[in-house]
Amino acid sequence: MWSKLLKRTPVQTVMGHRLPEPRLTWQAALWVFICVGVPLLLIGTLIDLAIQLTTGICTGLWCFF
């Protein structure tokens, strides 16, 4: 499966002009962060808060500040 994902596609041409290869844009990276990173951070924060409220031991990042 990984070899299929990492395999480069042959250069595509249209009427003799080479098409640019697909690439990751800043907007795509931002959306990945918003859709994946932010929910993971929120879930981690809620788990840390639940542990702190139940055990009284602070395990979150805010304990260092």
NORCORCOR-V83453 format. One record per residue. N is the residue number from 1. OMEGA is omega in whole degrees, 0 to 359 (999 if undefined). Layout:
BEGIN
N_OMEGA + N_OMEGA
END
This chain:
BEGIN
1_182 + 2_180 + 3_178 + 4_180 + 5_184 + 6_181 + 7_179 + 8_178 + 9_178 + 10_181 + 11_180 + 12_178 + 13_175 + 14_181 + 15_177 + 16_179 + 17_181 + 18_178 + 19_178 + 20_179 + 21_176 + 22_180 + 23_178 + 24_180 + 25_179 + 26_180 + 27_177 + 28_179 + 29_178 + 30_180 + 31_176 + 32_178 + 33_181 + 34_186 + 35_182 + 36_186 + 37_183 + 38_177 + 39_178 + 40_177 + 41_179 + 42_179 + 43_178 + 44_179 + 45_179 + 46_177 + 47_177 + 48_179 + 49_179 + 50_178 + 51_180 + 52_181 + 53_183 + 54_184 + 55_183 + 56_179 + 57_181 + 58_179 + 59_185 + 60_179 + 61_182 + 62_179 + 63_183 + 64_183 + 65_999
END
